Amino acid sequence: MRPLLIAAAATLSLAGAALAATDATAGLQAAVDGYVRGVDLGTLSDAQVNAIKTAVYSGDSPAEIRAFIRSVVNG
């Protein structure tokens, strides 16, 4: 019984982390949509998403952020 409870607790904690990651991704997706429409973060690599995230929260001008997102997405 004890191993079952430990497994259940571990599963619930992982589910919470996954939900938090989903919320963070949704927030980033909304921010990216404010700069460039039609970019699906789910289709990009982790490195691309992290680069875009850094740009979005960098404080650069909107034009610079738009240009950077386009360059990351288009290669």
VMD Tcl script that draws the C-alpha trace (Angstrom):
set ca {
  {0.00 0.00 0.00}
  {2.79 2.40 0.88}
  {4.54 2.07 -2.53}
  {1.20 2.78 -4.20}
  {0.77 5.99 -2.21}
  {4.31 7.09 -3.03}
  {3.71 6.42 -6.73}
  {0.42 8.34 -6.62}
  {2.08 11.31 -4.92}
  {4.88 11.33 -7.49}
  {2.37 11.21 -10.35}
  {0.38 14.11 -8.91}
  {3.49 16.23 -8.44}
  {4.55 15.59 -12.04}
  {1.07 16.47 -13.27}
  {1.28 19.77 -11.39}
  {4.63 20.55 -12.97}
  {3.27 19.73 -16.41}
  {0.28 22.01 -15.84}
  {2.56 24.85 -14.75}
  {4.70 24.34 -17.86}
  {1.57 24.42 -20.01}
  {0.47 27.71 -18.42}
  {3.92 29.21 -18.97}
  {3.92 28.06 -22.59}
  {0.44 29.50 -23.11}
  {1.63 32.83 -21.72}
  {4.65 32.84 -24.00}
  {2.47 31.84 -26.96}
  {0.19 34.79 -26.27}
  {3.18 37.13 -26.07}
  {4.62 35.80 -29.33}
  {1.22 36.19 -31.02}
  {1.41 39.86 -30.06}
  {4.53 40.20 -32.21}
  {4.08 37.64 -35.00}
  {0.84 35.79 -35.71}
  {0.84 32.16 -36.80}
  {3.91 30.97 -34.89}
  {3.14 27.67 -33.14}
  {5.67 27.20 -30.35}
  {4.72 23.53 -30.16}
  {6.36 22.89 -33.52}
  {9.69 24.48 -32.58}
  {12.68 22.94 -30.84}
  {13.40 23.71 -27.19}
  {16.37 25.82 -28.26}
  {14.19 27.88 -30.60}
  {11.52 28.40 -27.94}
  {14.13 29.45 -25.38}
  {15.69 31.91 -27.84}
  {12.28 33.41 -28.57}
  {11.46 33.59 -24.87}
  {14.69 35.47 -24.21}
  {13.90 37.94 -27.00}
  {10.28 38.49 -25.93}
  {11.32 39.41 -22.38}
  {14.52 41.27 -23.37}
  {13.17 44.79 -23.43}
  {14.20 45.27 -27.07}
  {11.93 47.23 -29.39}
  {8.90 45.46 -30.84}
  {10.42 45.69 -34.34}
  {13.62 43.98 -33.16}
  {11.66 41.26 -31.38}
  {9.48 40.67 -34.46}
  {12.55 40.42 -36.70}
  {14.25 38.02 -34.29}
  {11.20 35.74 -33.99}
  {10.91 35.61 -37.77}
  {14.59 34.76 -38.13}
  {14.33 31.94 -35.57}
  {11.20 30.48 -37.18}
  {12.42 30.81 -40.76}
  {15.92 29.54 -40.00}
}
mol new
graphics top color blue
foreach p $ca { graphics top sphere $p radius 0.5 }
foreach p [lrange $ca 0 end-1] q [lrange $ca 1 end] { graphics top cylinder $p $q radius 0.2 }
display resetview
